[in-house]
Amino acid sequence: MRCKAQKMRKYKIENKNLCSCFLIFLFSNFLIACLSLVGCTQPLVVKYDAKFGAPPISLKEPLNVFIIPYTDERNVQSKKIGNITSPVFGIDSPELVLAKEPAEIVTNAFKGQLALAGFKAKIADNTAQFPDADIVIEGTVKSFKLDIGPKDTIEIEIETTAKDAKTGTILWEGKAVEKDSRFAGVMGNTRETVSKYISSSLAKVVKETLTEIAAAIEKTRPHSLEPVKEEIILGNEGRLALNTVPPQVQIYIDDVYYGQSPITIELAPGIYTVYFKLTGFKSVAQKIAVRKGRVAEFSIILEKE
């Protein structure tokens, strides 16, 4: 009888533990489902990747760029940029809504892109907040839409004006437009692929705009800006050709020593910070874009300390 009673107690304890584990399992799945549902209904966060919008320019001297926030001239609901008629994993809504205003995304994209190119960029509402500005950039968002369907279609149109901050003279004004369409492929769209599609499309507009502005700055400030010369090569990597005056300058890329100038270095595509160091001369740090299958040539004259 005692053994039977012990077996019954053991059976009840095991059943109790089994029930507890089952309840925990159900609760965990319920919690995951709730979190997934919340994520599906949240607005889309666009993470702009500046390396895709890097214009082929380099600075000879630092320039301060003042950015007046871009304004939105679209005649639509501010954060809505399109409709969704095909399934998107992670988005459960018939409308594509962003977490931030398109104008704010554009403004921040230009700031990040300018900073990556070596400019000192600042966003403010008026020039009094940035009295040391050399260039003023402002503009409007004419179009910013993406419709997700059997075939995704995107259109971004940005109008920009660049002025001399001291004289108010217009250096460049114009618009850049990106229109594209694509099939999502076998796996379909996800929140991440949609965000990347918006980011890469916006980067094309930003790159085109800043390339034009850089050309205008070069005409008015020839000692401030230098386009990076490029030539096409074969292969998956890019090549960086560096020349200095005086020669035999120590070259560091992202804190790794590569040798003395003049020097040619093969690198994977990307944005690199190149350091020029020589005793008796001022050290210089310069961001340079290396592109697949191209040679980027850059020359610099170091100043004595």
ABEGO torsion letter per residue (X at the ends): XAAAAAAAAAAAAAAAAAAAAAAAAAAAAAAAAAAAAAAAABBBBBBBBAAAABBBBBBABBBBBBBBBBBBABBBBAABAEBBABBBBGBBBABBBBABBAAAAAAAAAAAAAAAAGBBBBBBABAAABAABABBBBBBBABBBBBBBABBBBBBBBBBBBBBAAAGBBABBEBBBBBBBBBAEAAEBBAAAAAAAAAAAAAAAAAAAAAAAAAAAAAABAAABBBBBBBBBBEABBBBBBBBOBBGBBBBBGGBBAEBOBBBBBBBBEBBBBBBBBBGBBBBBBBBBBBBGBBBBBBBBBBBX
